[in-house]
Structure formats: structure tokens, C-alpha cells
Amino acid sequence: MTENKTFEEMMQELEQIVNQLDNDQISLEASLELYQKGMALSKACESTLKDAEKKVSELIEKEADESDESQSE
């Protein structure tokens, strides 16, 4: 469901789900389906953010290590 979507696409879909859930005209069954889909998207977004944070941390560490090595030479 969320595998080939970008973070931005998932967030946009999540926003659409929230807007649909705010609609009083939606049935209980449809609300539950949308809620489940929204939770899956939320988890996928969280995972994407954690991966991005990890990559940024690794890049910062690598840059710091390279800076330390160039200063010791």
C-alpha cells in the first residue's frame, strides 16, 4: 500500500483521510477502514522519518570524523 510512495505522497493521503473522517456523512464501516489505512500510513511516515534521521546522523558523524582526521594531519 505505501511501499512506492514518497513521504510527501503519504502525508497528503493521510491529510485526505483526516478530512474524510471529519465528514459527518461517512458510515461507521468506512470510518473504520479509513482509520486503519491512516494508522498504516502514519506508521510508514514515522518509519521514513526515522530512516532519514538515522542517515542524517550518520552523515554528521562521518563529517565530524573526516574533520577530526584532517585537523590531526
PyMOL Python script that loads the backbone (N, CA, C, O; Angstrom):
from pymol import cmd

cmd.read_pdbstr("""\
ATOM      1  N   MET A   1       0.813  -1.200   0.000  1.00  0.00           N
ATOM      2  CA  MET A   1       0.000   0.000   0.000  1.00  0.00           C
ATOM      3  C   MET A   1       0.856   1.265   0.000  1.00  0.00           C
ATOM      4  O   MET A   1       0.593   2.173  -0.788  1.00  0.00           O
ATOM      5  N   THR A   2       1.869   1.350   0.856  1.00  0.00           N
ATOM      6  CA  THR A   2       2.670   2.569   0.980  1.00  0.00           C
ATOM      7  C   THR A   2       4.085   2.396   0.442  1.00  0.00           C
ATOM      8  O   THR A   2       4.904   3.309   0.549  1.00  0.00           O
ATOM      9  N   GLU A   3       4.379   1.236  -0.135  1.00  0.00           N
ATOM     10  CA  GLU A   3       5.768   0.915  -0.470  1.00  0.00           C
ATOM     11  C   GLU A   3       6.396   1.835  -1.501  1.00  0.00           C
ATOM     12  O   GLU A   3       7.558   2.208  -1.345  1.00  0.00           O
ATOM     13  N   ASN A   4       5.684   2.214  -2.540  1.00  0.00           N
ATOM     14  CA  ASN A   4       6.288   3.007  -3.605  1.00  0.00           C
ATOM     15  C   ASN A   4       5.892   4.471  -3.546  1.00  0.00           C
ATOM     16  O   ASN A   4       6.007   5.184  -4.543  1.00  0.00           O
ATOM     17  N   LYS A   5       5.436   4.921  -2.409  1.00  0.00           N
ATOM     18  CA  LYS A   5       5.019   6.306  -2.258  1.00  0.00           C
ATOM     19  C   LYS A   5       6.097   7.097  -1.530  1.00  0.00           C
ATOM     20  O   LYS A   5       6.802   6.583  -0.662  1.00  0.00           O
ATOM     21  N   THR A   6       6.199   8.361  -1.913  1.00  0.00           N
ATOM     22  CA  THR A   6       7.132   9.240  -1.203  1.00  0.00           C
ATOM     23  C   THR A   6       6.507   9.661   0.118  1.00  0.00           C
ATOM     24  O   THR A   6       5.306   9.500   0.335  1.00  0.00           O
ATOM     25  N   PHE A   7       7.327  10.193   0.979  1.00  0.00           N
ATOM     26  CA  PHE A   7       6.845  10.699   2.261  1.00  0.00           C
ATOM     27  C   PHE A   7       5.754  11.746   2.040  1.00  0.00           C
ATOM     28  O   PHE A   7       4.728  11.748   2.720  1.00  0.00           O
ATOM     29  N   GLU A   8       5.996  12.632   1.077  1.00  0.00           N
ATOM     30  CA  GLU A   8       5.043  13.698   0.808  1.00  0.00           C
ATOM     31  C   GLU A   8       3.708  13.140   0.316  1.00  0.00           C
ATOM     32  O   GLU A   8       2.648  13.635   0.701  1.00  0.00           O
ATOM     33  N   GLU A   9       3.755  12.115  -0.530  1.00  0.00           N
ATOM     34  CA  GLU A   9       2.522  11.490  -1.014  1.00  0.00           C
ATOM     35  C   GLU A   9       1.756  10.825   0.125  1.00  0.00           C
ATOM     36  O   GLU A   9       0.530  10.914   0.196  1.00  0.00           O
ATOM     37  N   MET A  10       2.489  10.159   1.012  1.00  0.00           N
ATOM     38  CA  MET A  10       1.837   9.518   2.153  1.00  0.00           C
ATOM     39  C   MET A  10       1.201  10.553   3.074  1.00  0.00           C
ATOM     40  O   MET A  10       0.095  10.345   3.572  1.00  0.00           O
ATOM     41  N   MET A  11       1.893  11.666   3.301  1.00  0.00           N
ATOM     42  CA  MET A  11       1.338  12.719   4.151  1.00  0.00           C
ATOM     43  C   MET A  11       0.099  13.341   3.522  1.00  0.00           C
ATOM     44  O   MET A  11      -0.869  13.650   4.218  1.00  0.00           O
ATOM     45  N   GLN A  12       0.130  13.522   2.220  1.00  0.00           N
ATOM     46  CA  GLN A  12      -1.025  14.083   1.522  1.00  0.00           C
ATOM     47  C   GLN A  12      -2.222  13.133   1.628  1.00  0.00           C
ATOM     48  O   GLN A  12      -3.347  13.570   1.869  1.00  0.00           O
ATOM     49  N   GLU A  13      -1.974  11.844   1.449  1.00  0.00           N
ATOM     50  CA  GLU A  13      -3.046  10.863   1.575  1.00  0.00           C
ATOM     51  C   GLU A  13      -3.584  10.823   3.005  1.00  0.00           C
ATOM     52  O   GLU A  13      -4.789  10.690   3.219  1.00  0.00           O
ATOM     53  N   LEU A  14      -2.700  10.935   3.963  1.00  0.00           N
ATOM     54  CA  LEU A  14      -3.110  10.960   5.366  1.00  0.00           C
ATOM     55  C   LEU A  14      -3.997  12.186   5.641  1.00  0.00           C
ATOM     56  O   LEU A  14      -4.993  12.093   6.359  1.00  0.00           O
ATOM     57  N   GLU A  15      -3.628  13.307   5.073  1.00  0.00           N
ATOM     58  CA  GLU A  15      -4.437  14.515   5.234  1.00  0.00           C
ATOM     59  C   GLU A  15      -5.826  14.333   4.610  1.00  0.00           C
ATOM     60  O   GLU A  15      -6.826  14.776   5.175  1.00  0.00           O
ATOM     61  N   GLN A  16      -5.881  13.690   3.461  1.00  0.00           N
ATOM     62  CA  GLN A  16      -7.171  13.420   2.821  1.00  0.00           C
ATOM     63  C   GLN A  16      -8.035  12.510   3.693  1.00  0.00           C
ATOM     64  O   GLN A  16      -9.245  12.704   3.802  1.00  0.00           O
ATOM     65  N   ILE A  17      -7.402  11.525   4.306  1.00  0.00           N
ATOM     66  CA  ILE A  17      -8.137  10.605   5.187  1.00  0.00           C
ATOM     67  C   ILE A  17      -8.709  11.366   6.376  1.00  0.00           C
ATOM     68  O   ILE A  17      -9.861  11.156   6.756  1.00  0.00           O
ATOM     69  N   VAL A  18      -7.914  12.243   6.960  1.00  0.00           N
ATOM     70  CA  VAL A  18      -8.389  13.036   8.097  1.00  0.00           C
ATOM     71  C   VAL A  18      -9.585  13.885   7.673  1.00  0.00           C
ATOM     72  O   VAL A  18     -10.573  13.982   8.401  1.00  0.00           O
ATOM     73  N   ASN A  19      -9.491  14.496   6.500  1.00  0.00           N
ATOM     74  CA  ASN A  19     -10.604  15.310   6.012  1.00  0.00           C
ATOM     75  C   ASN A  19     -11.856  14.464   5.802  1.00  0.00           C
ATOM     76  O   ASN A  19     -12.960  14.906   6.118  1.00  0.00           O
ATOM     77  N   GLN A  20     -11.696  13.257   5.274  1.00  0.00           N
ATOM     78  CA  GLN A  20     -12.838  12.369   5.076  1.00  0.00           C
ATOM     79  C   GLN A  20     -13.442  11.951   6.412  1.00  0.00           C
ATOM     80  O   GLN A  20     -14.664  11.874   6.545  1.00  0.00           O
ATOM     81  N   LEU A  21     -12.601  11.684   7.390  1.00  0.00           N
ATOM     82  CA  LEU A  21     -13.092  11.283   8.702  1.00  0.00           C
ATOM     83  C   LEU A  21     -13.835  12.428   9.399  1.00  0.00           C
ATOM     84  O   LEU A  21     -14.713  12.190  10.228  1.00  0.00           O
ATOM     85  N   ASP A  22     -13.480  13.659   9.061  1.00  0.00           N
ATOM     86  CA  ASP A  22     -14.174  14.815   9.630  1.00  0.00           C
ATOM     87  C   ASP A  22     -15.577  14.983   9.055  1.00  0.00           C
ATOM     88  O   ASP A  22     -16.400  15.711   9.611  1.00  0.00           O
ATOM     89  N   ASN A  23     -15.844  14.308   7.945  1.00  0.00           N
ATOM     90  CA  ASN A  23     -17.145  14.403   7.286  1.00  0.00           C
ATOM     91  C   ASN A  23     -18.177  13.613   8.088  1.00  0.00           C
ATOM     92  O   ASN A  23     -17.995  12.418   8.323  1.00  0.00           O
ATOM     93  N   ASP A  24     -19.236  14.255   8.500  1.00  0.00           N
ATOM     94  CA  ASP A  24     -20.282  13.599   9.285  1.00  0.00           C
ATOM     95  C   ASP A  24     -21.078  12.583   8.475  1.00  0.00           C
ATOM     96  O   ASP A  24     -21.781  11.761   9.062  1.00  0.00           O
ATOM     97  N   GLN A  25     -20.993  12.609   7.182  1.00  0.00           N
ATOM     98  CA  GLN A  25     -21.813  11.774   6.309  1.00  0.00           C
ATOM     99  C   GLN A  25     -21.210  10.384   6.068  1.00  0.00           C
ATOM    100  O   GLN A  25     -21.821   9.573   5.373  1.00  0.00           O
ATOM    101  N   ILE A  26     -20.064  10.097   6.608  1.00  0.00           N
ATOM    102  CA  ILE A  26     -19.374   8.835   6.347  1.00  0.00           C
ATOM    103  C   ILE A  26     -19.893   7.737   7.286  1.00  0.00           C
ATOM    104  O   ILE A  26     -20.177   7.988   8.457  1.00  0.00           O
ATOM    105  N   SER A  27     -20.009   6.531   6.754  1.00  0.00           N
ATOM    106  CA  SER A  27     -20.533   5.418   7.557  1.00  0.00           C
ATOM    107  C   SER A  27     -19.484   4.929   8.558  1.00  0.00           C
ATOM    108  O   SER A  27     -18.293   5.212   8.424  1.00  0.00           O
ATOM    109  N   LEU A  28     -19.950   4.201   9.547  1.00  0.00           N
ATOM    110  CA  LEU A  28     -19.048   3.647  10.553  1.00  0.00           C
ATOM    111  C   LEU A  28     -18.037   2.709   9.910  1.00  0.00           C
ATOM    112  O   LEU A  28     -16.850   2.760  10.230  1.00  0.00           O
ATOM    113  N   GLU A  29     -18.499   1.856   9.008  1.00  0.00           N
ATOM    114  CA  GLU A  29     -17.600   0.901   8.350  1.00  0.00           C
ATOM    115  C   GLU A  29     -16.521   1.629   7.548  1.00  0.00           C
ATOM    116  O   GLU A  29     -15.346   1.265   7.594  1.00  0.00           O
ATOM    117  N   ALA A  30     -16.936   2.661   6.814  1.00  0.00           N
ATOM    118  CA  ALA A  30     -15.969   3.433   6.034  1.00  0.00           C
ATOM    119  C   ALA A  30     -15.000   4.158   6.962  1.00  0.00           C
ATOM    120  O   ALA A  30     -13.810   4.262   6.665  1.00  0.00           O
ATOM    121  N   SER A  31     -15.509   4.657   8.081  1.00  0.00           N
ATOM    122  CA  SER A  31     -14.645   5.334   9.052  1.00  0.00           C
ATOM    123  C   SER A  31     -13.583   4.392   9.590  1.00  0.00           C
ATOM    124  O   SER A  31     -12.418   4.770   9.712  1.00  0.00           O
ATOM    125  N   LEU A  32     -13.978   3.167   9.911  1.00  0.00           N
ATOM    126  CA  LEU A  32     -13.017   2.194  10.431  1.00  0.00           C
ATOM    127  C   LEU A  32     -11.967   1.845   9.391  1.00  0.00           C
ATOM    128  O   LEU A  32     -10.786   1.722   9.715  1.00  0.00           O
ATOM    129  N   GLU A  33     -12.391   1.685   8.139  1.00  0.00           N
ATOM    130  CA  GLU A  33     -11.432   1.391   7.058  1.00  0.00           C
ATOM    131  C   GLU A  33     -10.438   2.528   6.900  1.00  0.00           C
ATOM    132  O   GLU A  33      -9.230   2.310   6.808  1.00  0.00           O
ATOM    133  N   LEU A  34     -10.970   3.754   6.869  1.00  0.00           N
ATOM    134  CA  LEU A  34     -10.090   4.918   6.723  1.00  0.00           C
ATOM    135  C   LEU A  34      -9.145   5.050   7.908  1.00  0.00           C
ATOM    136  O   LEU A  34      -7.977   5.399   7.736  1.00  0.00           O
ATOM    137  N   TYR A  35      -9.642   4.772   9.108  1.00  0.00           N
ATOM    138  CA  TYR A  35      -8.803   4.845  10.304  1.00  0.00           C
ATOM    139  C   TYR A  35      -7.651   3.854  10.207  1.00  0.00           C
ATOM    140  O   TYR A  35      -6.504   4.194  10.499  1.00  0.00           O
ATOM    141  N   GLN A  36      -7.959   2.635   9.798  1.00  0.00           N
ATOM    142  CA  GLN A  36      -6.902   1.620   9.667  1.00  0.00           C
ATOM    143  C   GLN A  36      -5.883   2.026   8.614  1.00  0.00           C
ATOM    144  O   GLN A  36      -4.678   1.876   8.816  1.00  0.00           O
ATOM    145  N   LYS A  37      -6.366   2.536   7.498  1.00  0.00           N
ATOM    146  CA  LYS A  37      -5.459   2.975   6.438  1.00  0.00           C
ATOM    147  C   LYS A  37      -4.601   4.140   6.938  1.00  0.00           C
ATOM    148  O   LYS A  37      -3.404   4.208   6.660  1.00  0.00           O
ATOM    149  N   GLY A  38      -5.228   5.048   7.674  1.00  0.00           N
ATOM    150  CA  GLY A  38      -4.499   6.190   8.219  1.00  0.00           C
ATOM    151  C   GLY A  38      -3.421   5.768   9.208  1.00  0.00           C
ATOM    152  O   GLY A  38      -2.324   6.326   9.212  1.00  0.00           O
ATOM    153  N   MET A  39      -3.732   4.783  10.043  1.00  0.00           N
ATOM    154  CA  MET A  39      -2.741   4.295  11.005  1.00  0.00           C
ATOM    155  C   MET A  39      -1.556   3.652  10.280  1.00  0.00           C
ATOM    156  O   MET A  39      -0.406   3.839  10.678  1.00  0.00           O
ATOM    157  N   ALA A  40      -1.837   2.897   9.220  1.00  0.00           N
ATOM    158  CA  ALA A  40      -0.755   2.278   8.444  1.00  0.00           C
ATOM    159  C   ALA A  40       0.113   3.351   7.798  1.00  0.00           C
ATOM    160  O   ALA A  40       1.340   3.245   7.791  1.00  0.00           O
ATOM    161  N   LEU A  41      -0.524   4.376   7.258  1.00  0.00           N
ATOM    162  CA  LEU A  41       0.232   5.474   6.656  1.00  0.00           C
ATOM    163  C   LEU A  41       1.058   6.212   7.703  1.00  0.00           C
ATOM    164  O   LEU A  41       2.202   6.589   7.448  1.00  0.00           O
ATOM    165  N   SER A  42       0.480   6.414   8.867  1.00  0.00           N
ATOM    166  CA  SER A  42       1.188   7.089   9.950  1.00  0.00           C
ATOM    167  C   SER A  42       2.439   6.313  10.351  1.00  0.00           C
ATOM    168  O   SER A  42       3.501   6.900  10.557  1.00  0.00           O
ATOM    169  N   LYS A  43       2.311   5.003  10.459  1.00  0.00           N
ATOM    170  CA  LYS A  43       3.469   4.171  10.805  1.00  0.00           C
ATOM    171  C   LYS A  43       4.528   4.223   9.709  1.00  0.00           C
ATOM    172  O   LYS A  43       5.724   4.272   9.995  1.00  0.00           O
ATOM    173  N   ALA A  44       4.085   4.211   8.458  1.00  0.00           N
ATOM    174  CA  ALA A  44       5.031   4.272   7.346  1.00  0.00           C
ATOM    175  C   ALA A  44       5.760   5.616   7.336  1.00  0.00           C
ATOM    176  O   ALA A  44       6.962   5.670   7.080  1.00  0.00           O
ATOM    177  N   CYS A  45       5.037   6.689   7.613  1.00  0.00           N
ATOM    178  CA  CYS A  45       5.656   8.017   7.680  1.00  0.00           C
ATOM    179  C   CYS A  45       6.667   8.080   8.821  1.00  0.00           C
ATOM    180  O   CYS A  45       7.763   8.618   8.660  1.00  0.00           O
ATOM    181  N   GLU A  46       6.299   7.535   9.955  1.00  0.00           N
ATOM    182  CA  GLU A  46       7.201   7.520  11.108  1.00  0.00           C
ATOM    183  C   GLU A  46       8.478   6.742  10.782  1.00  0.00           C
ATOM    184  O   GLU A  46       9.578   7.169  11.133  1.00  0.00           O
ATOM    185  N   SER A  47       8.329   5.622  10.125  1.00  0.00           N
ATOM    186  CA  SER A  47       9.482   4.816   9.737  1.00  0.00           C
ATOM    187  C   SER A  47      10.375   5.574   8.758  1.00  0.00           C
ATOM    188  O   SER A  47      11.601   5.540   8.871  1.00  0.00           O
ATOM    189  N   THR A  48       9.758   6.252   7.804  1.00  0.00           N
ATOM    190  CA  THR A  48      10.513   7.037   6.834  1.00  0.00           C
ATOM    191  C   THR A  48      11.295   8.142   7.532  1.00  0.00           C
ATOM    192  O   THR A  48      12.460   8.382   7.214  1.00  0.00           O
ATOM    193  N   LEU A  49      10.652   8.813   8.485  1.00  0.00           N
ATOM    194  CA  LEU A  49      11.335   9.874   9.229  1.00  0.00           C
ATOM    195  C   LEU A  49      12.491   9.337  10.060  1.00  0.00           C
ATOM    196  O   LEU A  49      13.553   9.956  10.120  1.00  0.00           O
ATOM    197  N   LYS A  50      12.291   8.183  10.704  1.00  0.00           N
ATOM    198  CA  LYS A  50      13.366   7.587  11.499  1.00  0.00           C
ATOM    199  C   LYS A  50      14.551   7.215  10.620  1.00  0.00           C
ATOM    200  O   LYS A  50      15.703   7.411  11.008  1.00  0.00           O
ATOM    201  N   ASP A  51      14.267   6.675   9.424  1.00  0.00           N
ATOM    202  CA  ASP A  51      15.340   6.339   8.491  1.00  0.00           C
ATOM    203  C   ASP A  51      16.105   7.593   8.067  1.00  0.00           C
ATOM    204  O   ASP A  51      17.334   7.587   7.994  1.00  0.00           O
ATOM    205  N   ALA A  52      15.368   8.661   7.792  1.00  0.00           N
ATOM    206  CA  ALA A  52      16.005   9.915   7.392  1.00  0.00           C
ATOM    207  C   ALA A  52      16.862  10.472   8.528  1.00  0.00           C
ATOM    208  O   ALA A  52      17.979  10.934   8.295  1.00  0.00           O
ATOM    209  N   GLU A  53      16.347  10.431   9.743  1.00  0.00           N
ATOM    210  CA  GLU A  53      17.117  10.907  10.901  1.00  0.00           C
ATOM    211  C   GLU A  53      18.395  10.098  11.077  1.00  0.00           C
ATOM    212  O   GLU A  53      19.451  10.652  11.384  1.00  0.00           O
ATOM    213  N   LYS A  54      18.296   8.799  10.884  1.00  0.00           N
ATOM    214  CA  LYS A  54      19.470   7.934  11.008  1.00  0.00           C
ATOM    215  C   LYS A  54      20.520   8.297   9.958  1.00  0.00           C
ATOM    216  O   LYS A  54      21.710   8.370  10.265  1.00  0.00           O
ATOM    217  N   LYS A  55      20.081   8.523   8.729  1.00  0.00           N
ATOM    218  CA  LYS A  55      21.016   8.884   7.658  1.00  0.00           C
ATOM    219  C   LYS A  55      21.684  10.216   7.947  1.00  0.00           C
ATOM    220  O   LYS A  55      22.886  10.373   7.731  1.00  0.00           O
ATOM    221  N   VAL A  56      20.902  11.185   8.439  1.00  0.00           N
ATOM    222  CA  VAL A  56      21.467  12.492   8.761  1.00  0.00           C
ATOM    223  C   VAL A  56      22.499  12.350   9.878  1.00  0.00           C
ATOM    224  O   VAL A  56      23.570  12.953   9.808  1.00  0.00           O
ATOM    225  N   SER A  57      22.189  11.565  10.900  1.00  0.00           N
ATOM    226  CA  SER A  57      23.130  11.342  11.999  1.00  0.00           C
ATOM    227  C   SER A  57      24.414  10.702  11.497  1.00  0.00           C
ATOM    228  O   SER A  57      25.509  11.091  11.903  1.00  0.00           O
ATOM    229  N   GLU A  58      24.279   9.723  10.616  1.00  0.00           N
ATOM    230  CA  GLU A  58      25.461   9.057  10.058  1.00  0.00           C
ATOM    231  C   GLU A  58      26.302  10.034   9.255  1.00  0.00           C
ATOM    232  O   GLU A  58      27.530  10.003   9.330  1.00  0.00           O
ATOM    233  N   LEU A  59      25.648  10.908   8.482  1.00  0.00           N
ATOM    234  CA  LEU A  59      26.388  11.893   7.697  1.00  0.00           C
ATOM    235  C   LEU A  59      27.106  12.884   8.601  1.00  0.00           C
ATOM    236  O   LEU A  59      28.245  13.266   8.331  1.00  0.00           O
ATOM    237  N   ILE A  60      26.444  13.299   9.669  1.00  0.00           N
ATOM    238  CA  ILE A  60      27.070  14.237  10.607  1.00  0.00           C
ATOM    239  C   ILE A  60      28.275  13.591  11.275  1.00  0.00           C
ATOM    240  O   ILE A  60      29.322  14.222  11.418  1.00  0.00           O
ATOM    241  N   GLU A  61      28.128  12.324  11.687  1.00  0.00           N
ATOM    242  CA  GLU A  61      29.260  11.612  12.297  1.00  0.00           C
ATOM    243  C   GLU A  61      30.412  11.471  11.318  1.00  0.00           C
ATOM    244  O   GLU A  61      31.572  11.681  11.673  1.00  0.00           O
ATOM    245  N   LYS A  62      30.086  11.117  10.089  1.00  0.00           N
ATOM    246  CA  LYS A  62      31.124  10.949   9.064  1.00  0.00           C
ATOM    247  C   LYS A  62      31.848  12.262   8.825  1.00  0.00           C
ATOM    248  O   LYS A  62      33.074  12.293   8.715  1.00  0.00           O
ATOM    249  N   GLU A  63      31.093  13.339   8.746  1.00  0.00           N
ATOM    250  CA  GLU A  63      31.703  14.652   8.538  1.00  0.00           C
ATOM    251  C   GLU A  63      32.582  15.044   9.719  1.00  0.00           C
ATOM    252  O   GLU A  63      33.658  15.612   9.533  1.00  0.00           O
ATOM    253  N   ALA A  64      32.129  14.745  10.925  1.00  0.00           N
ATOM    254  CA  ALA A  64      32.919  15.061  12.123  1.00  0.00           C
ATOM    255  C   ALA A  64      34.202  14.239  12.141  1.00  0.00           C
ATOM    256  O   ALA A  64      35.269  14.758  12.469  1.00  0.00           O
ATOM    257  N   ASP A  65      34.102  12.952  11.787  1.00  0.00           N
ATOM    258  CA  ASP A  65      35.294  12.093  11.742  1.00  0.00           C
ATOM    259  C   ASP A  65      36.284  12.597  10.709  1.00  0.00           C
ATOM    260  O   ASP A  65      37.487  12.629  10.969  1.00  0.00           O
ATOM    261  N   GLU A  66      35.793  12.992   9.537  1.00  0.00           N
ATOM    262  CA  GLU A  66      36.681  13.494   8.489  1.00  0.00           C
ATOM    263  C   GLU A  66      37.324  14.810   8.920  1.00  0.00           C
ATOM    264  O   GLU A  66      38.489  15.066   8.617  1.00  0.00           O
ATOM    265  N   SER A  67      36.565  15.637   9.623  1.00  0.00           N
ATOM    266  CA  SER A  67      37.106  16.901  10.118  1.00  0.00           C
ATOM    267  C   SER A  67      38.189  16.658  11.150  1.00  0.00           C
ATOM    268  O   SER A  67      39.219  17.333  11.144  1.00  0.00           O
ATOM    269  N   ASP A  68      37.960  15.682  12.051  1.00  0.00           N
ATOM    270  CA  ASP A  68      38.956  15.347  13.062  1.00  0.00           C
ATOM    271  C   ASP A  68      40.224  14.809  12.411  1.00  0.00           C
ATOM    272  O   ASP A  68      41.328  15.137  12.844  1.00  0.00           O
ATOM    273  N   GLU A  69      40.079  13.992  11.383  1.00  0.00           N
ATOM    274  CA  GLU A  69      41.245  13.419  10.699  1.00  0.00           C
ATOM    275  C   GLU A  69      42.039  14.489   9.990  1.00  0.00           C
ATOM    276  O   GLU A  69      43.270  14.451  10.004  1.00  0.00           O
ATOM    277  N   SER A  70      41.365  15.454   9.366  1.00  0.00           N
ATOM    278  CA  SER A  70      42.092  16.496   8.635  1.00  0.00           C
ATOM    279  C   SER A  70      42.777  17.451   9.603  1.00  0.00           C
ATOM    280  O   SER A  70      43.807  18.030   9.259  1.00  0.00           O
ATOM    281  N   GLN A  71      42.240  17.631  10.792  1.00  0.00           N
ATOM    282  CA  GLN A  71      42.872  18.514  11.776  1.00  0.00           C
ATOM    283  C   GLN A  71      44.085  17.855  12.415  1.00  0.00           C
ATOM    284  O   GLN A  71      45.008  18.549  12.841  1.00  0.00           O
ATOM    285  N   SER A  72      44.100  16.518  12.492  1.00  0.00           N
ATOM    286  CA  SER A  72      45.221  15.835  13.136  1.00  0.00           C
ATOM    287  C   SER A  72      46.399  15.661  12.193  1.00  0.00           C
ATOM    288  O   SER A  72      47.482  15.263  12.622  1.00  0.00           O
ATOM    289  N   GLU A  73      46.202  15.953  10.918  1.00  0.00           N
ATOM    290  CA  GLU A  73      47.315  15.801   9.957  1.00  0.00           C
ATOM    291  C   GLU A  73      48.209  16.974   9.912  1.00  0.00           C
ATOM    292  O   GLU A  73      49.179  16.982   9.153  1.00  0.00           O
TER     293      GLU A  73
END
""", "prot")
cmd.dss("prot")
cmd.show_as("cartoon", "prot")
cmd.util.cbc("prot")
cmd.orient("prot")
